[in-house]
Amino acid sequence: MRQTRSDSAAAAVQAAQNAAQGPLEPPAHIPLPDAARPFWAALVRNRPRHKWNEADLGNAAILAITQMQVHDLIGDVEQAALVDKLTRRIVSLSRLLHVHPEATEGRAQDQGNKLALEREAEADHDPLIPTLRVAK
């Protein structure tokens, strides 16, 4: 399937539709602890909303949980081996999901442009137009 140019009208419409749908939620089969929510929110905003599929969202939930675990363990010197193992998992999952810096800022530059367009649409979203929110 051919990609839309990030400076096209179709890309602007897609960005507005993405912004109107509200934030993505993790799959119901992967419980996300409240402490992992900030990691989840930051992670799913690294790729345009319409580029996420169910399998990716599952991996993203696991990545957010792993990032939370590393954050909790980082100050404990005795847990250094576990932190190292979890960090490698984070790197692997980030590559798998294409949310690492090279994917969002480097070679996948057009994806970065689409993401910027989506963020702009979110900022310009009319508060009188309701945003779809997924029930938790």
N, CA, C and O of each residue as an XYZ file, in Angstrom:
544
protein
N       0.848     -1.176      0.000
C       0.000      0.000      0.000
C       0.892      1.238      0.000
O       1.876      1.305      0.737
N       0.552      2.178     -0.803
C       1.347      3.383     -0.954
C       1.114      4.346      0.204
O      -0.014      4.520      0.664
N       2.188      4.967      0.665
C       2.111      5.919      1.768
C       1.622      7.277      1.262
O       1.942      7.685      0.146
N       0.853      7.961      2.086
C       0.416      9.321      1.747
C       1.532     10.298      2.085
O       2.231     10.138      3.085
N       1.688     11.295      1.253
C       2.675     12.333      1.544
C       2.242     13.100      2.789
O       1.058     13.367      2.993
N       3.224     13.447      3.614
C       2.892     14.112      4.874
C       2.386     15.539      4.665
O       1.798     16.124      5.575
N       2.607     16.103      3.477
C       2.142     17.465      3.225
C       0.865     17.478      2.370
O       0.511     18.510      1.800
N       0.175     16.331      2.281
C      -1.026     16.246      1.456
C      -2.284     16.549      2.267
O      -2.274     16.541      3.498
N      -3.362     16.816      1.539
C      -4.656     17.045      2.196
C      -5.117     15.766      2.894
O      -5.702     15.821      3.975
N      -4.853     14.619      2.275
C      -5.253     13.338      2.884
C      -4.532     13.136      4.219
O      -5.127     12.637      5.174
N      -3.267     13.519      4.289
C      -2.522     13.390      5.552
C      -3.092     14.332      6.605
O      -3.161     13.975      7.781
N      -3.500     15.525      6.196
C      -4.093     16.475      7.144
C      -5.431     15.950      7.668
O      -5.735     16.097      8.852
N      -6.223     15.343      6.794
C      -7.507     14.765      7.212
C      -7.254     13.610      8.179
O      -7.921     13.505      9.208
N      -6.277     12.730      7.845
C      -5.964     11.600      8.712
C      -5.500     12.095     10.078
O      -5.896     11.538     11.101
N      -4.674     13.124     10.108
C      -4.182     13.673     11.376
C      -5.333     14.214     12.216
O      -5.366     14.010     13.430
N      -6.271     14.901     11.579
C      -7.429     15.438     12.306
C      -8.306     14.306     12.841
O      -8.801     14.377     13.966
N      -8.495     13.260     12.028
C      -9.281     12.107     12.488
C      -8.594     11.427     13.669
O      -9.254     11.056     14.639
N      -7.277     11.263     13.593
C      -6.522     10.653     14.692
C      -6.687     11.471     15.970
O      -6.932     10.916     17.042
N      -6.553     12.783     15.852
C      -6.650     13.656     17.022
C      -8.047     13.592     17.643
O      -8.185     13.646     18.865
N      -9.075     13.479     16.810
C     -10.446     13.464     17.307
C     -10.795     12.166     18.039
O     -11.747     12.136     18.819
N     -10.034     11.093     17.795
C     -10.330      9.808     18.427
C      -9.816      9.715     19.860
O     -10.147      8.772     20.578
N      -9.024     10.669     20.270
C      -8.515     10.642     21.638
C      -7.358      9.678     21.790
O      -6.923      9.059     20.819
N      -6.861      9.551     23.009
C      -5.674      8.720     23.239
C      -5.956      7.228     23.074
O      -7.062      6.753     23.331
N      -4.941      6.517     22.645
C      -5.029      5.062     22.522
C      -5.015      4.414     23.900
O      -4.392      4.926     24.830
N      -5.696      3.305     24.022
C      -5.719      2.523     25.258
C      -5.037      1.187     25.005
O      -5.060      0.683     23.882
N      -4.434      0.609     26.034
C      -3.822     -0.712     25.852
C      -4.905     -1.767     25.638
O      -6.063     -1.557     25.999
N      -4.525     -2.905     25.049
C      -5.509     -3.972     24.855
C      -6.065     -4.444     26.201
O      -5.362     -4.424     27.211
N      -7.304     -4.859     26.205
C      -7.970     -5.279     27.441
C      -7.296     -6.489     28.089
O      -7.385     -6.666     29.305
N      -6.630     -7.318     27.298
C      -6.021     -8.532     27.840
C      -4.666     -8.291     28.510
O      -4.068     -9.225     29.044
N      -4.179     -7.050     28.487
C      -2.918     -6.723     29.157
C      -3.200     -5.610     30.158
O      -3.267     -4.439     29.784
N      -3.366     -5.972     31.436
C      -3.630     -4.943     32.449
C      -2.413     -4.029     32.610
O      -1.293     -4.496     32.812
N      -2.649     -2.747     32.520
C      -1.571     -1.767     32.622
C      -1.645     -1.087     33.984
O      -2.620     -0.392     34.270
N      -0.627     -1.275     34.832
C      -0.642     -0.605     36.137
C      -0.669      0.917     35.967
O      -0.151      1.452     34.986
N      -1.271      1.595     36.922
C      -1.328      3.064     36.860
C       0.053      3.680     36.724
O       0.218      4.686     36.034
N       1.046      3.086     37.374
C       2.412      3.626     37.321
C       3.023      3.512     35.921
O       3.986      4.213     35.611
N       2.475      2.640     35.081
C       2.984      2.479     33.713
C       2.285      3.421     32.730
O       2.728      3.559     31.590
N       1.198      4.069     33.157
C       0.427      4.947     32.269
C       1.255      6.073     31.639
O       1.105      6.313     30.441
N       2.129      6.781     32.388
C       2.915      7.832     31.732
C       3.834      7.280     30.639
O       4.041      7.930     29.615
N       4.380      6.089     30.856
C       5.235      5.464     29.852
C       4.406      5.088     28.621
O       4.848      5.277     27.488
N       3.202      4.555     28.852
C       2.296      4.196     27.771
C       1.947      5.436     26.941
O       2.033      5.417     25.713
N       1.557      6.500     27.620
C       1.139      7.719     26.917
C       2.268      8.273     26.052
O       2.049      8.658     24.904
N       3.467      8.309     26.609
C       4.608      8.819     25.836
C       4.914      7.912     24.656
O       5.248      8.385     23.569
N       4.802      6.629     24.869
C       5.137      5.658     23.831
C       4.176      5.725     22.648
O       4.620      5.806     21.503
N       2.884      5.693     22.900
C       1.933      5.639     21.781
C       1.863      6.959     21.014
O       1.335      7.000     19.902
N       2.383      8.022     21.590
C       2.412      9.302     20.881
C       3.629      9.414     19.959
O       3.810     10.435     19.296
N       4.462      8.373     19.915
C       5.641      8.378     19.051
C       5.362      7.861     17.650
O       6.264      7.789     16.816
N       4.130      7.506     17.398
C       3.747      7.008     16.086
C       2.333      7.498     15.813
O       1.518      7.554     16.734
N       2.022      7.853     14.575
C       0.661      8.286     14.282
C      -0.353      7.218     14.709
O      -0.112      6.022     14.548
N      -1.462      7.658     15.241
C      -2.480      6.772     15.815
C      -2.915      5.669     14.852
O      -3.077      4.518     15.256
N      -3.103      6.019     13.584
C      -3.615      5.044     12.623
C      -2.586      3.984     12.230
O      -2.917      3.033     11.522
N      -1.352      4.141     12.682
C      -0.304      3.169     12.366
C      -0.208      2.045     13.391
O       0.563      1.105     13.202
N      -0.977      2.127     14.470
C      -0.943      1.098     15.509
C      -1.934     -0.010     15.187
O      -3.064      0.266     14.784
N      -1.515     -1.275     15.362
C      -2.443     -2.398     15.253
C      -2.496     -3.103     16.604
O      -1.734     -2.760     17.508
N      -3.377     -4.074     16.753
C      -3.577     -4.733     18.053
C      -2.305     -5.410     18.565
O      -2.003     -5.335     19.756
N      -1.562     -6.067     17.683
C      -0.328     -6.735     18.113
C       0.689     -5.711     18.618
O       1.339     -5.927     19.641
N       0.823     -4.605     17.901
C       1.748     -3.551     18.327
C       1.325     -2.951     19.662
O       2.173     -2.660     20.506
N       0.036     -2.766     19.860
C      -0.446     -2.199     21.120
C      -0.145     -3.135     22.286
O       0.170     -2.677     23.384
N      -0.240     -4.438     22.054
C       0.135     -5.403     23.093
C       1.605     -5.306     23.443
O       1.971     -5.295     24.618
N       2.451     -5.236     22.423
C       3.888     -5.079     22.666
C       4.196     -3.742     23.332
O       5.084     -3.655     24.181
N       3.470     -2.715     22.951
C       3.669     -1.398     23.557
C       3.300     -1.417     25.039
O       3.968     -0.779     25.853
N       2.241     -2.145     25.391
C       1.854     -2.254     26.803
C       2.960     -2.944     27.599
O       3.299     -2.513     28.701
N       3.515     -4.008     27.041
C       4.616     -4.706     27.714
C       5.830     -3.792     27.826
O       6.518     -3.793     28.847
N       6.094     -3.022     26.792
C       7.208     -2.073     26.830
C       6.988     -1.029     27.923
O       7.920     -0.709     28.662
N       5.786     -0.499     28.037
C       5.486      0.505     29.069
C       5.665     -0.088     30.464
O       6.201      0.570     31.356
N       5.221     -1.317     30.651
C       5.383     -1.984     31.947
C       6.863     -2.197     32.249
O       7.305     -1.994     33.379
N       7.624     -2.605     31.238
C       9.069     -2.814     31.422
C       9.768     -1.504     31.755
O      10.650     -1.477     32.613
N       9.390     -0.425     31.094
C       9.980      0.875     31.403
C       9.657      1.288     32.837
O      10.505      1.857     33.524
N       8.448      1.007     33.287
C       8.060      1.299     34.662
C       8.933      0.490     35.634
O       9.398      1.013     36.647
N       9.145     -0.783     35.312
C       9.958     -1.641     36.172
C      11.399     -1.137     36.265
O      11.980     -1.113     37.350
N      11.968     -0.740     35.142
C      13.330     -0.196     35.151
C      13.373      1.071     35.997
O      14.289      1.263     36.797
N      12.390      1.919     35.817
C      12.328      3.158     36.600
C      12.309      2.855     38.101
O      12.971      3.530     38.889
N      11.538      1.827     38.486
C      11.448      1.450     39.901
C      12.751      0.851     40.435
O      13.064      1.001     41.616
N      13.511      0.174     39.570
C      14.717     -0.543     40.011
C      16.018      0.232     39.824
O      17.047     -0.167     40.369
N      15.998      1.301     39.086
C      17.228      1.971     38.650
C      18.131      2.406     39.808
O      19.352      2.409     39.656
N      17.569      2.767     40.942
C      18.380      3.228     42.060
C      18.949      2.108     42.915
O      19.803      2.357     43.766
N      18.497      0.892     42.707
C      18.925     -0.249     43.515
C      20.110     -0.942     42.857
O      19.937     -1.677     41.885
N      21.307     -0.713     43.378
C      22.535     -1.252     42.795
C      22.504     -2.778     42.742
O      23.040     -3.377     41.810
N      21.890     -3.400     43.722
C      21.819     -4.856     43.766
C      20.991     -5.427     42.615
O      21.111     -6.608     42.289
N      20.165     -4.604     42.011
C      19.317     -5.059     40.918
C      19.906     -4.719     39.544
O      19.187     -4.747     38.545
N      21.198     -4.400     39.483
C      21.830     -3.948     38.240
C      21.668     -4.951     37.102
O      21.407     -4.553     35.967
N      21.818     -6.235     37.382
C      21.691     -7.247     36.328
C      20.270     -7.271     35.767
O      20.077     -7.408     34.559
N      19.286     -7.138     36.642
C      17.894     -7.114     36.192
C      17.600     -5.854     35.382
O      16.904     -5.912     34.369
N      18.130     -4.719     35.829
C      17.953     -3.465     35.088
C      18.559     -3.607     33.699
O      17.964     -3.165     32.716
N      19.736     -4.219     33.609
C      20.387     -4.414     32.318
C      19.526     -5.295     31.410
O      19.348     -4.988     30.232
N      19.002     -6.373     31.953
C      18.154     -7.287     31.185
C      16.891     -6.571     30.696
O      16.512     -6.702     29.532
N      16.251     -5.825     31.574
C      15.033     -5.101     31.207
C      15.327     -4.004     30.184
O      14.517     -3.745     29.295
N      16.482     -3.367     30.314
C      16.863     -2.326     29.348
C      17.039     -2.922     27.964
O      16.632     -2.320     26.971
N      17.645     -4.106     27.891
C      17.778     -4.778     26.588
C      16.397     -5.107     26.013
O      16.187     -5.012     24.804
N      15.462     -5.491     26.876
C      14.100     -5.764     26.422
C      13.469     -4.493     25.866
O      12.791     -4.531     24.839
N      13.690     -3.374     26.538
C      13.155     -2.087     26.072
C      13.689     -1.756     24.685
O      12.929     -1.355     23.804
N      14.993     -1.923     24.491
C      15.598     -1.632     23.192
C      15.005     -2.535     22.117
O      14.665     -2.069     21.029
N      14.880     -3.828     22.419
C      14.326     -4.770     21.444
C      12.886     -4.431     21.082
O      12.526     -4.409     19.905
N      12.066     -4.168     22.091
C      10.667     -3.835     21.819
C      10.538     -2.500     21.086
O       9.668     -2.348     20.228
N      11.389     -1.538     21.413
C      11.358     -0.245     20.722
C      11.676     -0.422     19.239
O      11.049      0.203     18.383
N      12.648     -1.272     18.947
C      12.969     -1.546     17.545
C      11.821     -2.261     16.857
O      11.467     -1.930     15.725
N      11.241     -3.236     17.533
C      10.130     -3.993     16.979
C       8.958     -3.078     16.629
O       8.319     -3.241     15.590
N       8.688     -2.122     17.503
C       7.550     -1.210     17.312
C       7.885      0.014     16.459
O       7.002      0.807     16.131
N       9.155      0.163     16.105
C       9.603      1.332     15.340
C       9.273      2.642     16.051
O       8.812      3.601     15.431
N       9.516      2.667     17.353
C       9.312      3.893     18.118
C      10.628      4.406     18.691
O      10.637      5.304     19.533
N      11.732      3.835     18.235
C      13.037      4.315     18.673
C      13.389      5.563     17.865
O      12.769      5.818     16.833
N      14.368      6.343     18.314
C      14.655      7.628     17.660
C      14.941      7.540     16.158
O      14.521      8.423     15.410
N      15.635      6.512     15.702
C      15.920      6.418     14.269
C      14.632      6.264     13.468
O      14.500      6.815     12.375
N      13.691      5.516     14.017
C      12.425      5.313     13.303
C      11.570      6.570     13.302
O      10.911      6.867     12.306
N      11.571      7.314     14.407
C      10.686      8.479     14.483
C      11.336      9.763     13.992
O      10.636     10.687     13.575
N      12.650      9.837     14.033
C      13.320     11.074     13.646
C      14.267     10.920     12.463
O      14.562     11.894     11.769
N      14.747      9.692     12.230
C      15.762      9.482     11.207
C      15.188      9.051      9.879
O      14.526      9.825      9.188
N      15.450      7.814      9.535
C      15.076      7.299      8.220
C      13.577      7.362      7.972
O      13.151      7.541      6.831
N      12.796      7.224      8.981
C      11.339      7.292      8.822
C      10.880      8.736      8.980
O       9.924      9.023      9.700
N      11.574      9.635      8.299
C      11.310     11.065      8.459
C       9.876     11.432      8.092
O       9.267     12.290      8.731
N       9.344     10.789      7.074
C       7.972     11.122      6.699
C       7.005     10.759      7.814
O       6.021     11.466      8.035
N       7.275      9.657      8.523
C       6.444      9.286      9.674
C       6.519     10.384     10.725
O       5.509     10.736     11.335
N       7.709     10.922     10.934
C       7.865     12.027     11.883
C       7.060     13.241     11.466
O       6.464     13.918     12.304
N       7.041     13.519     10.155
C       6.251     14.642      9.654
C       4.761     14.415      9.898
O       4.037     15.335     10.277
N       4.312     13.173      9.676
C       2.899     12.862      9.919
C       2.568     12.981     11.399
O       1.489     13.444     11.768
N       3.505     12.558     12.244
C       3.292     12.664     13.679
C       3.189     14.132     14.085
O       2.332     14.492     14.891
N       4.049     14.973     13.537
C       4.001     16.402     13.840
C       2.668     16.997     13.384
O       2.081     17.832     14.074
N       2.205     16.562     12.227
C       0.923     17.038     11.706
C      -0.217     16.628     12.641
O      -1.140     17.406     12.880
N      -0.146     15.391     13.172
C      -1.170     14.919     14.102
C      -1.134     15.725     15.400
O      -2.187     16.084     15.927
N       0.047     16.012     15.918
C       0.167     16.806     17.147
C      -0.383     18.211     16.918
O      -1.024     18.784     17.799
N      -0.131     18.763     15.728
C      -0.665     20.091     15.400
C      -2.193     20.042     15.360
O      -2.864     20.953     15.845
N      -2.734     18.974     14.781
C      -4.194     18.820     14.727
C      -4.768     18.703     16.136
O      -5.843     19.236     16.412
N      -4.055     18.005     17.035
C      -4.515     17.911     18.424
C      -4.541     19.289     19.075
O      -5.480     19.631     19.793
N      -3.500     20.071     18.817
C      -3.416     21.403     19.412
C      -4.514     22.320     18.869
O      -5.016     23.192     19.578
N      -4.876     22.113     17.609
C      -5.882     22.958     16.963
C      -7.293     22.410     17.108
O      -8.247     23.009     16.613
N      -7.432     21.264     17.790
C      -8.738     20.598     17.901
C      -9.748     21.524     18.584
O      -9.489     22.082     19.650
N     -10.883     21.663     17.947
C     -11.955     22.503     18.481
C     -12.565     21.824     19.708
O     -13.075     20.710     19.587
N     -12.530     22.457     20.885
C     -13.064     21.825     22.090
C     -14.576     21.586     22.026
O     -15.113     20.833     22.837
N     -15.251     22.205     21.089
C     -16.688     21.984     20.946
C     -16.999     20.697     20.182
O     -18.131     20.214     20.204
N     -15.982     20.141     19.503
C     -16.157     18.869     18.804
C     -15.757     17.773     19.784
O     -14.616     17.747     20.245
N     -16.683     16.865     20.111
C     -16.381     15.841     21.113
C     -15.262     14.908     20.654
O     -15.118     14.615     19.467
N     -14.491     14.459     21.611
C     -13.419     13.511     21.371
C     -13.880     12.148     21.842
O     -14.426     12.008     22.936
N     -13.658     11.146     21.010
C     -14.039      9.784     21.362
C     -13.102      9.295     22.454
O     -11.883      9.327     22.290
N     -13.661      8.847     23.557
C     -12.881      8.303     24.678
C     -13.280      6.849     24.858
O     -14.463      6.510     24.884
N     -12.283      6.010     24.980
C     -12.532      4.585     25.196
C     -12.748      4.355     26.678
O     -11.969      4.837     27.501
N     -13.796      3.625     27.029
C     -14.075      3.318     28.426
C     -13.016      2.377     28.977
O     -12.574      1.460     28.285
N     -12.608      2.603     30.221
C     -11.587      1.764     30.844
C     -12.227      0.594     31.527
O     -11.532     -0.235     32.115
